Amino acid sequence: MVHVIDAHHFGGQQVVTIDHPLSITTGPDNILFVATADHSLHILDITTGEPVKPPFSTVDAAVSICYSQYGDYVAALEAKEARNSPDFSYIRVYRHWSQQERAQPMRARIAARVTPPSSGADPTLEMIEVPINEHATAIACCQRTGNLAVACGSLVTVHQFVLKAHDISKFQFGDLEEVVQLELPFEVTELALCEELLLCAGADRLQLLRLRAEPAAGASGSERPRTEDPPEEDGEEDLEEDDDLQIMTWDPALPAARLTLPALHRPLPTAADAGPAPRLLVPAGRPQISAESLLYWREPDGESLVGGALCLTPFYQRAETGLTNGQRESGAAGGLHSAERGLLSAVSVFFSSSHEGRLYLVAPLRPADGPPAYAALVGSHSYTSPLLLAAREAHMLHAVTHTGLESYTVRDTRRLSRLERPTEPCPDPAEAGFLLGIRPFVNVTHMCVGDGVLVLAASGPEDSDSATLYLLRLPPPEELYAECARLGGTHGHHAPAMCQALLEEAHMVLRPAVRWQLGRPPSDRLIAEYNSSAANVGYYLLRSSSEQDWPRATPWLQLAATSVEDVLTQCAEAPGLESYLSSALSAADGPPLSYQTANQALSVLSFRAPDALAGVLLAAGPLVEFRAEPPLEALEQLLEETELSEPAAQAARLAALLLLARTGGGTAERRAPLALLADGRPDLLAAGLAALAAAGRPPLAELTGLLLEAADTSDRRAALRYELLLRDVLERHLQAGGRPQRAGQAVTLLVRMYLGGTVGAFPPAGAAPATGPALERHRLGALYGPRAAWLNLVPPFAGRAPAQILADMEADPRLVDLVMLQSLLCSDLPSAEDRRHIREFLSAHPSAVGHDALLALCSELADAAALLAEKYPEAALEHAKERCRSPSDWRTAVQALSAAQQTAEPDGGQQGALAALLDHLASTVPPDQLRLVLAERADQHGAALLRCHNVQRADVVRAEVMRMA
């Protein structure tokens, strides 16, 4: 599905008549190169079509040309017609093309074999012929490295552009040296090259390869070329028998670590099969090269790829302070990387059949030690009629079809934005794209884009040798953004979804030009428009009638660096204003507000969202400067003038008083409002204190001390109130992602409270106010640390599924405290004294829920193993797997199950648990350690020792197979 609107308007058009062109490409500084059938290479101004310099002659007719910015050369695939023999082709590189009007003869030499004469320091037009042995079918060059790729049928050769110093006169000259030759399983008809990424396309298939220079081992170069044979296409590999495998014996001195034989080929995280690996041939003396396949695509039977529609678009991050991750010495990475390689984030690959185009994003590509790159399908394109040609801008795809020229938005920049900055707002990449314009053009044979101009070459009548060049000035991102935003505004009332989609699309038109190096540096106007576009999306979401849109506005406004004052001005009557203010004023990293802005924002909240006012006052956000010298009279006046309901008014006043108390010091008088809040709104206070702790204002340790000091009172009801408050604050803090801390007294208090909860001691009905439904404690689960798996095999959770356990916890608060205490005991927070106290409590309260599980958690290994082996043998097995680390630990577990088996009923489960434990030991520890575990019982468990020997011998075989493979 695609939305169709008329938003893409060309800023101008120049029409030029020229001899029939064989190939066109863009050059530097608004240059357009046009190769014609009369062996001429024309140099035109891409904006006007006027000649910039006189044309120069190529040796033969250039049927394909490409220009490299690095090295400043034009490469040509030239064809020579022969009367009595098949046609042959040549690869020729023309340097110093801008000096050709000096009327000096063109110098000619062979790449990597002949150096220019010592008198060649004076630049003049130079032709460098790249030797080939087969008929060439495609060429491509990298703009950043100057490297050249040449395809001759299924063979693709990559040549490195290097600068050399002449032996005699020491002047520098450019040359091309072969880096690697690849043999692919299909005939290559199109190429694209960027850094170490090589894109090869044939009639019905395509493959993206990543070349890597392997570090040298030993000598710098081999005496003969290295050949890598690819595996079979179906992934099968034959392993021949080796006589050494038949005489291998088990060595008891081998380490105990187990070796796992991996699969012969691991699946790559690509949207399509990675395809067969190419066969490599590396010249002698060159660094060894390997090839990794990142993407492989083959069209269904009967379909074929459209020639002239292959696009490889790189995304380089902008570096404000130089190339910090990409600088290199000449020849680094085998000559495959440029100085800016460290800034390359991703590349997108577009290819198409006549009816459907596919767009892949290959990322991440930086840094070098990051996760592996993978190819993901980010969009597919259909057309109004069959495709002929395609060209790519950063934010647009231009397609020539039988209907004409069609311009589409793309989705790879959305996916890349989410990969690089997951927290930054970005439209959904899965949303439908836009067809922004259709223009009628016929008989188009060539197409390219560069310097803000789209070039189309259209052939004339059949009996004509001339053609027409259409030079179409593309709208800059600012103009296209303005038109999309204008059209979005016209849909605001009758089609809000379309309005939002257009505003987001308008923003994504600007993002590539600001974020990545895809042209000239962004101007101040472009950056201002970019920020304005993000703000417009945020304003629209705040004005939406849907409450679900309001929370999405804040990230957009933060991206635009929009101030609270600007939002108050632009969206004074917006339905979502209070949602934004609650979020913005609660943000810990927000800029401080002036008193006037803060007062205005609080006034809006007090009238439109009074229940949110207290939470904002408690949060550690941009109001911190406003609180630094809190004007008590102003706050009191604000609260008096606000028509609040009694509960909201009380909560807001108490919140303001708490802030005043905090800024005034730690005296008891200053903390008086804390008691008022704990009595009136404990749920609100717990949430606010947890937010303060998360922001470090005050630190969690200070808050804990404050509450513990308040709980140190002879009034048992008041003490319980503060203990419950501390429990809720700590649980909320951990639920929000906070880290547990070693606050000994607080942990001791938590242990005491959770123990009381297991016997239903508190909160007794009416003894303390409820903490509110905002914190669903039964859903917190393993809050302090992962609960041991064997705990779900011991009552009260034995035989219960996770969903049933959750339902039980919701129905019975005692189970919530039990799970919390189990999680706490599975961490390293409780002290030995805490665990001793739990054992004493359980001894006095044998009816406490989860009694045996808690006792096993707090007991020494021998006592816990004996308890579980006697009552819960299946849990004893899992307990041993989790807790035992040394032979003595395992011996304790085996002895406990053996002793329990002798006194238990025949069907008690101890015999099966013991057998399972011995089987586990046979598979995980070496025989010498198993003998220590079994000790005097080794004669009773000989089968386990025999199995251990067999497993060890199998691992030796696996290791040797892997070494030989």
ABEGO torsion letter per residue (X at the ends): XBBBBBABBBAEBBBBBBBBBABBBBBBGGBBBBBBAAGBBBBBBAAAGBBABBBBBBABBBABBBBBABGGBBBBBBBBBBAABBBBBBBBBBBGAAAAAAGBBBBBBBBGABBBBAAAABBBBBBBBBBBABBBABBBBBAAAGBBBBBBEABBBBBBBBBBBBAAAGBBBBBBBBABBBBBABBBABBBBBEABBBBBBAABBBBBBBBBBBBBEBABBABBBBBBBBBAAGBBBBBBBAAAAABBBBAABBABBBBBBBABBBBBBABBAEBBBBBBBBBGBBBBBBBBABBBBBBBGBBBBBGABBBBBBBBBBAAEBAAABBBBGBGGGABBAAAAABABBBBBBBBAABBBBBBBOBAOBAABBBBBBBBABBBBBABBBABBBBBAABBBBBBAAEBBBBBBAAAAAAAAAABAABBBBBAABBBBBABBBBBBGBABBBBBGGBBBBBBBBBAABABBBBBBBBBBBAAAAAAAAAAAAAAAAAABAAAAAAAAAAAAAAAAAAAABBAEBBBBAAAAAAAAAAAAAAAAAAAABABAAAAAAAAAAAAAAGBBAAAAAAAAAABAAAAAAAAAAAABAABBBBBAAAAAAAAAAAAAABAAAAAAAAABBBAAAAAAABBBAAAAAAAAAABBBBAAAAAAAAAAAAAAAAAAAEABAAAAAAAAAAAAABAAAAAAAAAAAAAAGOBBAAAAAAAAAAAABBABAAAAAAAAAAAAAAAAAAAAAGBBBBBBAAAAAAAAAAAAAAAAGAOBBBGABBBAEAABBAAAAEBAABBBBAAAAABOAABGBBAAAAAAAAAABAAAAAAAAAAAAAABAABBAAAAAAAAAAAAABAABBGAAAAAAAABBAAAAAAAAAAABAAAAAAAAAAABABAAAAAAAAAAAAAAAAABBAAAGAAAAAAAAAAAAAAABBAAAAAAAAEAAAAAAAAAAAAAAAAAAAAAAAAAAAAAX
